Amino acid sequence: MSSRNNRPSAVALGCEGTVLTETERAFFREANPFGLILFARNVGAPDELARLIREFRECVGRPDAPVFVDQEGGRVARLRPPHWPALPAQGLIGALWEKDPERARAAARLLGQAIAATVAPVGFDVACMPVADVRAPGANEAVVGDRSFSADSAIVAELAAIAEKSARETGMATTPKHAPGHGRAVVDSHHALPYVNASIPELLDDLRPFQALTEAPFWMTAHIVFEEIDPGLPATMSTRCLEWLRAETGYRGLIVSDDLAMNALAGAVEARAATARAAGCDLLLYCPGDAAGSAAAVAGAGPADDRLIEAWDRWTQARPKTPQLDAFHIAAELWALVEGGAPRPAASV
C-alpha cells in the first residue's frame, strides 16, 4: 500500500481550505494519515478539488490513500450545484415506497449510481453513504429526519442495501452510518451526548438495515450511549457495544469512527482517539483540520494495523472498473422517479 517504510496512522484527517498550506503539506508528509476527509469548506471548482486530492496523496506518498466525503443526497451533500447535481434526500425515496415500491427500488439504485458518478471524477473513492438509521417517533428530526429512508426498518434495510450495492458496483467504496443506529437520538451528537434507553429487541430492530449491509467496506459508528448495552460509554468508545454490533450482524468489515471532534465525546482528542482504537474502531475520523487537534488524533490513534491496510488493498485491487457516468443525467432520471414526472433537463438538475 505504501511507498514508504513508515506505516500510515490509523486516522483520516480534514484540512482547512481548498488548497493545502505549506504547514499542512509538511504535517501530512510526517504524520502519514491513512486518509483524508473533505467538507464544503474544501470544495472549490472541480479542477481545484481534484488538485487538492492529488496533492494530499503526493504528500503521503500513496496514490491509493482513501479520500472520504459525506454525500448522501438531500441536505448532506458536500458537492453541490452548479458543478454537481442536487440529489433527493433518502426520505423522498422512502416516501415513494408507500406509493410504488418498485419505483422506490429503482430510485435507490439510481441514488447510489448518482453519488458515485458525482464524487469519483474528482478523485474521491469513499462516499459516506447510505444513512442506515431508522427514524423513531420523538427523535430529533434535525439529526436524522429525512436523511433516513423510513421509520420502518424493513424498508430502510431494502433501500439502503440497494443504494449501497449500486454505489459499490459503480466503483465507490461506501460507509453506511451510524451503527448501531442514530434514529432514536433526541439530541444532536455534534453538540451533546445522546442517551438511548431502548430495549434490546428495539435495538435489534434498528440493526436490521446494517444486517443487510455487511458487504460494505466501512461502517461508521454513532456517538451515542445505548444504555442496555453499555450505560457508561458511547458506541464509538465501547468495546462492549462494538463487539455486540459485530456479533449480532456478522459484520467483518472495517469500523470507522464518526468525527472525534464532536461534542458528544469528552476528554482530550488524543485520549478520545486512543479509547476509540482500543474499543475496536479500525480507523478514526478527525475532521476540523486544525493542526493541534490533528496531531493529537494521530498520536492517540497510533499506526494502522494489518487488518486495515490489507482490507483497503483488497478493495482497491478488486473495485469494479466502470466507465465514467454522467451524474447530471442519472440525477435527472432519479428526480423523475421521485417526482413522478418526466426527467428534468440535465442542465437544470
C-alpha positions in Angstrom: 0.0 0.0 0.0 2.7 2.5 0.9 5.8 3.5 -1.0 7.4 4.4 2.4 8.7 2.3 5.1 6.6 4.1 7.8 3.2 2.6 8.4 0.3 5.1 8.0 -1.5 6.4 11.0 -5.0 5.0 11.6 -6.7 8.3 11.0 -8.4 10.2 8.2 -7.9 13.9 8.8 -9.5 17.1 7.5 -7.8 20.1 6.1 -8.5 23.8 6.3 -9.4 25.1 2.9 -9.4 24.5 -0.9 -5.6 24.2 -1.1 -3.1 22.7 1.3 -0.9 25.1 3.2 2.8 24.5 3.5 2.3 23.6 7.1 -0.4 21.0 6.2 1.8 19.5 3.5 4.7 19.1 5.9 2.4 17.6 8.6 0.8 15.1 6.2 4.3 14.1 5.0 5.4 13.5 8.6 2.2 12.1 10.1 1.2 10.0 7.1 -2.5 9.8 7.9 -4.3 6.8 6.4 -6.7 9.0 4.5 -8.4 12.4 4.1 -12.0 13.6 4.6 -13.2 16.7 2.9 -16.1 19.1 3.6 -17.8 22.0 1.9 -15.1 24.3 3.1 -12.6 22.3 0.9 -14.7 22.3 -2.2 -13.9 24.8 -5.0 -14.2 24.3 -8.7 -13.8 20.7 -9.9 -10.3 21.2 -11.0 -9.3 22.8 -7.7 -10.9 19.9 -5.8 -9.1 17.3 -7.9 -5.8 19.1 -7.4 -6.3 19.2 -3.6 -6.9 15.4 -3.5 -3.9 14.7 -5.7 -1.7 16.9 -3.5 -2.7 15.0 -0.4 -1.8 11.7 -2.0 1.5 13.1 -3.1 2.2 14.3 0.4 1.6 10.8 1.9 3.3 9.0 -1.0 0.3 6.7 -1.6 -1.7 7.1 -4.8 -4.4 4.8 -3.3 -4.8 6.7 0.0 -8.5 6.8 0.6 -10.3 10.2 0.4 -13.8 10.3 2.1 -16.7 12.6 1.5 -20.2 12.8 3.0 -22.5 12.7 0.0 -25.9 11.3 0.9 -28.4 13.3 -1.2 -30.7 15.9 0.3 -29.2 18.3 2.9 -25.9 16.3 3.5 -24.0 16.9 0.3 -20.6 18.5 0.1 -20.5 18.6 -3.7 -23.4 20.8 -4.8 -24.7 22.7 -7.9 -23.7 24.3 -10.2 -20.8 22.0 -10.7 -22.6 18.9 -9.4 -26.2 17.8 -9.4 -28.6 18.1 -6.5 -30.0 14.7 -5.4 -33.1 13.9 -3.4 -32.9 13.0 0.2 -33.3 9.4 1.1 -36.6 10.2 2.8 -38.1 11.2 -0.5 -37.2 7.7 -1.9 -38.7 6.1 1.2 -41.9 8.1 0.7 -42.1 6.8 -2.9 -42.1 3.3 -1.4 -45.6 4.0 0.0 -46.9 4.6 -3.5 -44.8 2.3 -5.6 -42.1 0.0 -4.1 -40.7 -0.9 -7.4 -40.1 2.7 -8.4 -38.5 3.3 -5.0 -36.1 0.4 -5.6 -35.2 1.9 -8.9 -34.7 5.3 -7.3 -32.4 3.8 -4.6 -30.4 2.2 -7.3 -30.0 5.5 -9.2 -29.1 7.3 -6.0 -26.1 5.0 -5.5 -25.0 5.4 -9.1 -25.5 9.2 -9.0 -23.5 9.6 -5.8 -20.6 7.6 -7.2 -20.8 9.4 -10.6 -20.7 12.7 -8.7 -17.7 12.2 -6.5 -15.5 9.8 -8.4 -14.4 12.0 -11.3 -12.6 14.5 -8.9 -10.8 11.7 -7.1 -12.9 10.6 -4.1 -13.1 6.9 -3.6 -15.1 6.6 -0.4 -18.6 8.0 -0.1 -20.1 8.1 3.4 -23.5 6.7 2.5 -26.1 5.4 2.8 -27.8 6.5 6.0 -29.0 3.2 7.5 -30.6 4.8 10.6 -34.3 4.1 11.2 -36.4 7.1 12.1 -38.1 6.8 15.5 -41.1 8.8 16.9 -40.0 11.6 19.2 -36.4 11.7 17.8 -34.8 15.0 16.8 -35.7 15.4 13.2 -32.8 17.8 12.6 -30.3 14.9 13.4 -31.7 12.2 11.1 -35.1 13.1 9.8 -35.3 12.9 6.0 -31.8 11.6 5.8 -33.4 8.2 6.7 -35.4 6.2 4.2 -38.1 5.4 6.6 -39.4 4.6 10.1 -39.8 1.0 9.1 -36.6 -1.0 9.5 -37.5 -3.4 6.7 -37.9 -0.6 4.2 -34.6 1.0 5.3 -32.9 -2.3 5.0 -34.0 -2.9 1.5 -33.5 0.5 0.1 -30.1 1.1 1.9 -28.9 -2.2 0.6 -29.8 -1.3 -3.0 -28.2 2.1 -2.8 -25.1 0.8 -1.2 -24.6 -2.0 -3.7 -25.3 0.3 -6.6 -22.6 2.7 -5.5 -20.1 -0.1 -4.8 -20.7 -1.7 -8.2 -20.1 1.7 -9.7 -16.6 1.6 -8.2 -17.2 3.6 -5.0 -16.3 2.3 -1.5 -19.2 3.0 0.9 -19.6 3.9 4.6 -23.1 3.2 5.9 -23.9 5.1 9.0 -24.4 5.4 12.0 -24.0 1.9 13.6 -25.7 0.6 15.6 -28.3 3.3 14.8 -28.8 7.0 15.3 -32.5 7.2 14.7 -33.6 7.3 18.3 -31.4 10.2 19.4 -33.2 13.2 20.8 -30.1 15.4 20.9 -27.5 16.1 18.2 -24.2 14.4 18.9 -22.4 17.3 17.2 -23.4 19.3 20.3 -24.1 16.8 23.2 -24.0 13.1 24.0 -27.3 11.4 23.3 -28.5 8.6 25.6 -30.9 5.9 24.2 -32.7 3.7 26.7 -34.4 1.4 24.1 -34.8 -2.3 24.9 -32.6 -4.9 23.2 -35.4 -6.0 20.9 -35.9 -2.4 19.8 -32.1 -2.0 19.2 -32.1 -5.3 17.2 -34.8 -3.9 15.0 -32.6 -0.8 14.4 -29.8 -3.2 13.4 -31.9 -4.7 10.6 -30.5 -2.4 7.9 -26.9 -3.0 9.0 -27.5 -6.7 8.7 -28.3 -6.1 5.0 -25.1 -4.0 4.5 -22.4 -6.5 5.6 -20.6 -6.2 2.2 -19.8 -2.5 2.7 -16.1 -1.9 3.2 -16.7 0.5 6.1 -19.4 1.2 8.8 -19.4 4.5 10.7 -20.2 4.5 14.4 -22.7 6.5 16.4 -21.6 8.7 19.3 -24.5 7.5 21.4 -24.8 5.7 24.7 -27.0 2.7 24.4 -27.9 2.1 28.0 -29.0 -1.5 27.6 -25.6 -2.4 26.1 -23.1 -0.2 27.8 -24.5 2.6 30.1 -21.1 4.2 30.6 -19.7 4.8 27.1 -20.8 5.9 23.7 -20.7 3.2 21.0 -17.6 4.6 19.4 -15.7 4.2 22.7 -17.3 1.0 23.9 -15.7 -2.4 23.4 -18.9 -4.0 24.7 -21.1 -2.1 22.1 -18.8 -2.7 19.1 -18.5 -6.4 20.0 -22.3 -6.7 20.3 -22.6 -4.9 16.9 -20.4 -7.4 15.2 -21.9 -10.4 17.0 -25.4 -9.5 16.1 -24.7 -8.6 12.4 -21.8 -10.9 11.5 -20.0 -7.8 10.0 -16.4 -8.5 9.3 -15.5 -5.2 7.6 -13.9 -2.1 8.9 -15.4 0.2 11.6 -14.6 3.9 11.3 -15.5 6.4 14.0 -17.7 9.3 13.4 -15.8 12.6 13.9 -13.8 12.6 17.1 -14.1 16.4 17.3 -17.9 16.2 18.0 -19.1 17.5 21.4 -20.7 14.2 22.3 -17.3 12.9 23.3 -15.5 14.0 26.4 -11.8 14.4 27.1 -8.8 15.5 25.1 -8.6 14.5 21.5 -5.6 12.2 22.0 -7.5 10.2 24.7 -10.6 10.1 22.6 -8.6 8.5 19.8 -6.8 6.0 22.0 -10.1 4.9 23.6 -11.8 4.5 20.2 -9.0 2.4 18.8 -8.9 0.3 21.9 -12.7 -0.3 21.7 -12.4 -1.7 18.2 -12.5 1.1 15.7 -10.2 0.3 12.8 -10.0 3.8 11.5 -10.7 7.2 13.1 -12.0 10.4 11.7 -10.8 13.8 12.9 -12.4 16.4 10.7 -11.8 20.1 11.7 -8.3 20.3 10.1 -6.8 22.2 13.0 -3.1 21.5 13.5 -3.2 20.8 17.2 -6.2 18.5 17.1 -4.9 16.6 14.0 -1.6 16.0 15.7 -3.4 14.8 18.9 -5.6 12.4 16.8 -2.5 10.9 15.1 -0.8 10.4 18.5 -3.8 8.7 20.0 -4.7 6.6 17.1 -1.3 5.0 16.6 -0.3 3.2 13.4 -2.8 1.4 11.2 -2.8 -2.3 11.7 -2.6 -5.0 9.1 -6.3 -5.6 9.1 -7.0 -2.0 7.8 -4.1 -1.9 5.4 -4.9 -5.3 3.9 -8.6 -4.7 3.6 -8.1 -1.4 1.8 -5.6 -3.1 -0.5 -8.1 -5.8 -1.3 -10.8 -3.2 -2.1 -8.5 -1.2 -4.4 -7.5 -4.3 -6.3 -11.0 -5.7 -6.7 -13.0 -2.5 -7.2 -15.0 -2.5 -10.4 -13.6 -0.5 -13.3 -16.6 1.3 -14.7 -16.9 3.9 -17.4 -17.4 7.5 -16.3 -21.1 8.1 -15.9 -22.9 11.4 -16.4 -24.1 12.4 -12.9 -26.5 15.0 -14.2 -28.3 12.6 -16.4 -28.6 10.0 -13.7 -29.9 12.7 -11.4 -32.5 13.7 -13.9 -33.7 10.1 -14.1 -33.8 9.9 -10.3 -35.8 13.1 -9.8 -38.3 11.9 -12.5 -38.9 8.7 -10.4 -39.2 10.6 -7.2 -41.4 13.4 -8.5 -43.5 11.1 -10.8 -42.9 13.1 -14.0 -40.6 13.4 -16.9 -36.9 13.6 -16.3 -35.6 17.1 -15.6 -33.3 18.6 -18.2 -29.8 17.6 -17.2 -28.5 21.2 -17.1 -31.2 22.3 -14.6 -30.9 19.5 -12.1 
